[in-house]
Amino acid sequence: MNLTAKELLDEDFIEWSQELIERKNLDRSRFEIEITERVINLEGKKLLAILKYLRGLGYKISIDDFGTGYNSLMSVGEIPFDLLKIDKYFIDRLKQREVRELVSSIINYTHGLDKMVVAEGVETKQQLDILKELMCDKVQGYYYSKPLLPYEFEEYYKKYSIKR
């Protein structure tokens, strides 16, 4: 679920979503709340408290578009998250030694916090190979597929899944 700062700070929205999940008897750990790095800067401590609360309830938290906002690596350690998504801007520039070193540092730092890293916007085999070498946990992007509608995903899955 991609949420804005306004939605996260709206007590009615949080209460409504909690009631919906409880009424449908859904497992919160299967939900990932995705926020952009920039959102955290808007409301600071209040937003961090809400994220800690939601994570304590079992939701997964991911930081999207990492590297495009204003947080330092030090402040990332204060954010309760499970997954950090490195922005496509950096993935497009992996051929540059300085950028590759920065991405490597982000991956190592995040792993040091026992969190996972996703590279966004992977489009080439060369990018994929570099990210494998850097021990990136997951990738997403056009290298594998364009964004798909639900029925398209079902067809894609059927075509490429391994039959057991």
Sequence and secondary structure as in RCSB ss.txt:
>XXXX:A:sequence
MNLTAKELLDEDFIEWSQELIERKNLDRSRFEIEITERVINLEGKKLLAILKYLRGLGYKISIDDFGTGYNSLMS
VGEIPFDLLKIDKYFIDRLKQREVRELVSSIINYTHGLDKMVVAEGVETKQQLDILKELMCDKVQGYYYSKPLLP
YEFEEYYKKYSIKR
>XXXX:A:secstr
 B  HHHHH HHHHHHHHHHHHHTT  GGG EEEEEHHHHHHHHHHHHHHHHHHHHTT EEEEEEETSSS  HHH
HTTS  SEEEE HHHHTTTTSHHHHHHHHHHHHHHHHTT EEEE    SHHHHHHHHHTT SEE STTT     H
HHHHHHHHHHS   
